[in-house]
Amino acid sequence: MRERVAIVFMTLNVVATLGLGAAIAYEFGHLGRATASAPITASVEGQAYTSSPASSSGTGTPSSGVASPAQGVNSGATLGGPTASVANTSTATRTGPGTTTSAGTKTSPGTKTSPGTKTSPGTKTSPGTKTSSGAPTPTGTTGSTATTTTQGGQQGASGGVITVGGIYDETGPVDATVERDTVRSYFNLVNAQGGVNGHKLQLIDCDSKYDPSSAHQCAQKLISEGVLAIVGWLSLSGEQNETKYLTQQGVPIIGGLGVPAEYESPLSYPTTPSLVTAGTALGTRAGQIGLKKPGVIFLNANFIQPVESSFLAALKKQGITPVDVEHVDATKADYTDIVLKFQAAGAQSVAAFIDPFSYARLFQAMARQNWHPPVLGGGLDKASANKQYASGCGSSCAVFGAESVTPVLEYLDHQSTPAIAQYLNAVHTYYPNQYGALDAYTTYQWVAAQVFVQAIKNIGNAPVTRQSLVDALNGLKNFDNGGITPPISYAAGNSHDPLRCFQWIRNTNGQWRTTSGWNCFG
C-alpha cells in the first residue's frame, strides 16, 4: 500500500426512531444545563485523554423511518404531531453543492474568552438602530406575518410573532437552503409546542447568490424589514463583510460559518469554533496521523487568509512542509490539473479547503490518475455528497479510510443520542427533501436556533427587543444543547469565542465513525 495520504481541509468543518406516543420533554427540560455528552480535554492541544467514541449505531446514510419531532420540545404544551407554523413548511430541495466552511474557537467547557475587538471609528455597536415599523413581508414564510415595533429605540416583536432573518447562498455554486430549512425546522418544532413565552417564531430568508454585493443587499433588506436578529445564516460570500455591517447597525447575529469577523463583534454569538481554530486543529491532526509532504488547496474566499495561516503554521509545528499550495474557486469543475501538479511535486498528501461536492470532483480526478490515498479533512460527512464520493470506485474509493474533524457530534454516528434524533426527526418531518443534505454545517445552525430560543425564553415576560436579546445572550451560561457541542457560555464584551473543541471521525467502508472524545485548542 502506498504511503500517499490525502488531507482534505474543508470549510470548517440515521435517526433512532422514536415512538410517536413517547413524548419526551427533552428540549426545554434541558435548556441551560451545564453537562456535556462527551469528555473534554483541554490540557494538551489536540490530545484526548479519554477515548470515548459515540455509539456506532449509524449506517452512514440517514434513515427514512422517522417519527414525529414533536417528541423533542416541550414547554408545557400538549405534545403532538407537527402543525402548520409561522416558520415555513415548504419542502425546498437542496440541489447545488452545499458548501460552507467550518471552524471555530472554544475554550474549556462552560467558559468563554473575550478577546478585544477592533471596531472602526464611528461604528455603532449597541443594538437597536435602523428601526422600522409596520409589517414586513416575509420571504418564503407561511402563516401570519409579524409586525415589528420600536420600543425605546430597539427593534421588538408584536402580534405574537418574533421575526428573525437569515442570509443564505441559495443559488450559484453554493446552495445553503438546507441550513435555512434546518433553522425553520427547529422553529416549526417550537411553534408546534406553543412557541416561546407566548410568541411564535418566523424566519425571513434572503438569497446572497454567492455574491458579496447581493449579500449586502440582503443585509439592508432584512434590516428594513425589521428583523430582531440574524439566526443560523450561511453565506460563504457574505458573512465576513456583513458581520461588520450588521454590527454597525446594531443587529445581533447567532450562528454562522465561523468566519473570522464573527469572533470580532460584540453582537455576534457563534455556535461553532472559528475557522482559524479549525485550521490549527486540522494541522495538529495531520501530525498525529503522520502525514507527509502535502499538496494544499484553499478555496478563494474573503476570509481565507488567517485560516490558511493557522493551518500552515500548525503543519509547520508538526514538522510538515507542503510541496505546493493552490487556490481555487467554488466553480472549478475539474481538479485534474491540481492532481497532476501535486503528483509532479512529489506530494504524499493533499489538503483541500473546498465544499462537499467539490470533494467529489477532486476524488474523481484522483481516480482518473489512479491515485488512491486516504483522506483527512472537515466537512466530509454530507450523505448526499458521500454517494458521489463512493460512486463507481469499488474498494478503491478515495473517501474510504478517510479521517475528518468535526466541532459537533457526527450525526451519522449518533443516531441514539436524543438531541441528534430530535434534530434529524424535525428536518425529516418538515423538510424531507433536505434530509439527505444534512451535514456538520446544518448542525451548527440547528444549535444557533436552539441558542436563540433559549435566549428568548430567558427574556421572560419583558419586551422582546434587540437589547433585551443581547442581554439574555450575554447572560447565557453553560447552555446544554444535549451534547451536540460542549456547553456554551457568553458574556458581555467586545467579542465571543465560546467553542474550541473537535472530535475525530473516520470513514470505514463508507460509514463515518467517531474515534475520539473532544479535543480542545487554545
CORTACOR-V275408 format. One record per backbone hydrogen bond with DSSP energy under -0.5 kcal/mol. CO is the residue of the C=O (numbers start at 0). NH is the residue of the N-H. E is the energy in kcal/mol with one decimal. If there is no record, write none. Layout:
BEGIN
co/nh/e
CO/NH/E
CO/NH/E
END
This chain:
BEGIN
co/nh/e
2/4/-0.5
3/373/-0.7
4/6/-0.6
5/7/-0.6
5/375/-1.7
6/8/-0.6
7/9/-0.9
9/11/-2.0
12/378/-0.9
13/15/-0.6
14/16/-0.9
18/21/-1.7
20/22/-1.7
21/23/-1.1
22/24/-0.7
23/25/-2.8
25/29/-1.3
26/29/-1.1
26/30/-1.1
29/32/-2.0
32/34/-1.0
38/517/-2.0
40/519/-1.7
43/46/-1.9
45/47/-0.6
46/48/-0.5
49/51/-0.8
49/516/-0.9
54/56/-1.4
63/65/-1.5
67/70/-1.1
68/71/-2.6
68/72/-0.5
70/23/-0.7
70/25/-0.6
71/26/-3.6
84/87/-0.8
85/141/-0.7
89/91/-0.6
92/94/-0.8
95/97/-1.0
96/98/-0.5
96/174/-1.0
97/355/-0.8
101/11/-0.7
102/274/-0.9
103/272/-0.5
104/498/-2.3
104/499/-0.7
107/110/-1.7
112/496/-0.8
116/118/-0.8
119/122/-2.1
122/124/-0.7
123/249/-0.6
133/135/-0.6
133/147/-1.4
135/137/-0.9
137/139/-0.6
138/204/-1.2
145/135/-0.7
145/147/-0.5
146/157/-1.1
147/133/-0.7
148/150/-0.6
148/155/-1.5
149/151/-0.5
150/153/-1.4
153/150/-3.1
154/465/-1.3
157/146/-0.9
157/160/-1.3
159/199/-3.0
160/157/-0.6
160/162/-0.5
161/163/-0.5
161/201/-2.3
162/227/-3.0
163/203/-2.8
164/230/-2.3
165/167/-0.5
165/205/-1.6
166/233/-1.9
167/169/-1.4
167/207/-2.6
167/208/-0.6
168/175/-3.7
173/175/-0.5
175/178/-0.5
175/179/-1.7
176/180/-2.6
177/181/-1.5
178/182/-1.9
179/183/-2.0
180/184/-1.9
181/185/-1.8
182/186/-2.3
183/187/-3.0
184/188/-2.2
185/189/-2.4
186/190/-3.2
187/191/-2.4
188/192/-0.6
189/192/-1.0
189/194/-2.4
190/193/-1.9
195/198/-2.4
198/195/-2.7
199/161/-3.0
201/163/-2.6
202/204/-0.5
203/165/-1.9
205/167/-2.5
205/207/-0.6
207/210/-1.9
210/214/-2.2
211/215/-2.0
212/216/-2.2
213/217/-2.2
214/218/-2.1
215/219/-2.4
216/220/-2.5
217/221/-2.8
218/222/-2.0
219/223/-2.3
220/224/-1.4
221/226/-1.8
222/225/-1.7
227/251/-0.6
228/164/-2.9
229/253/-2.9
233/168/-1.9
234/237/-0.8
234/238/-2.5
237/241/-2.8
238/242/-2.0
239/243/-0.7
240/244/-1.7
241/245/-3.1
242/246/-1.9
243/247/-2.0
244/248/-1.7
245/250/-2.8
246/249/-1.4
248/128/-0.9
249/127/-1.1
249/251/-0.6
251/229/-2.5
252/268/-3.1
253/231/-2.8
257/274/-3.0
258/261/-1.7
259/262/-2.0
260/263/-1.7
264/267/-0.9
266/252/-2.8
268/254/-2.0
271/104/-0.7
272/102/-0.7
273/103/-3.6
273/277/-2.2
274/278/-2.0
275/279/-1.5
276/280/-2.5
277/281/-2.8
278/282/-2.3
279/283/-2.3
280/284/-2.5
281/285/-2.1
282/286/-1.2
283/287/-1.8
284/288/-1.8
285/290/-2.5
286/289/-1.1
292/347/-2.4
292/348/-1.2
293/322/-2.7
293/323/-0.9
294/350/-4.6
295/325/-3.6
296/352/-3.0
297/327/-2.4
298/300/-0.6
300/303/-1.2
302/306/-0.7
303/307/-3.2
304/308/-2.4
305/309/-2.0
306/310/-2.2
307/311/-2.6
308/312/-2.3
309/313/-2.0
310/314/-2.3
311/315/-2.3
312/316/-2.1
313/317/-1.3
314/319/-3.0
315/318/-1.8
319/321/-0.5
323/295/-3.1
325/297/-2.8
327/299/-3.2
328/331/-1.7
334/338/-2.4
335/339/-2.5
336/340/-2.0
337/341/-2.4
338/342/-2.5
339/343/-2.4
340/344/-1.8
341/346/-2.8
342/345/-1.1
347/4/-8.0
348/294/-3.2
349/6/-1.2
349/351/-0.5
350/296/-6.2
351/353/-0.8
352/298/-0.7
353/10/-0.8
354/357/-0.6
354/358/-1.5
355/359/-0.8
356/360/-1.1
357/361/-2.2
358/362/-3.3
359/363/-2.3
360/334/-0.5
360/364/-1.8
361/365/-2.2
362/366/-2.3
363/367/-2.0
364/368/-1.2
365/370/-3.0
366/369/-1.7
369/371/-0.6
373/5/-3.9
374/402/-5.2
375/7/-9.9
376/404/-0.9
381/385/-2.5
382/386/-1.3
383/387/-0.6
384/387/-0.9
384/388/-2.0
385/389/-1.9
387/390/-1.4
389/391/-0.7
392/395/-2.0
393/396/-0.8
396/399/-1.0
398/401/-2.1
401/506/-3.4
402/376/-1.7
403/504/-2.6
404/378/-0.6
405/502/-2.9
408/410/-0.7
409/412/-1.6
410/413/-0.9
411/59/-0.7
413/416/-1.5
414/15/-1.4
415/417/-0.5
416/419/-0.5
416/420/-2.7
417/421/-2.5
418/422/-1.7
419/423/-2.7
420/424/-2.7
421/425/-2.3
422/426/-2.0
423/427/-2.5
424/428/-2.2
425/429/-2.8
426/430/-2.5
430/433/-2.1
430/434/-0.5
431/434/-1.0
433/436/-1.8
434/437/-1.3
435/383/-2.0
437/382/-0.9
438/442/-1.6
439/443/-1.6
440/444/-1.3
441/445/-1.9
442/446/-2.2
443/447/-1.9
444/448/-2.1
445/449/-2.0
446/450/-2.7
447/451/-2.4
448/452/-2.4
449/453/-2.4
450/454/-2.3
451/455/-2.5
452/456/-2.5
453/457/-2.2
454/458/-1.1
455/458/-0.5
455/459/-0.8
456/459/-0.9
458/461/-1.4
462/464/-0.9
463/156/-0.6
464/468/-2.3
465/469/-2.5
466/470/-2.6
467/471/-2.1
468/472/-2.6
469/473/-2.8
470/474/-1.0
472/475/-1.7
475/489/-2.6
478/480/-0.7
478/487/-1.8
483/408/-1.8
486/109/-1.0
487/478/-3.2
496/112/-0.6
499/520/-2.1
501/518/-3.2
502/405/-2.2
503/514/-2.8
503/515/-0.8
504/403/-3.2
505/507/-0.7
505/512/-2.7
506/400/-2.1
506/508/-0.7
507/510/-1.4
510/507/-3.5
512/505/-2.9
517/40/-0.6
517/519/-0.5
518/501/-2.2
519/45/-1.1
520/105/-0.5
END
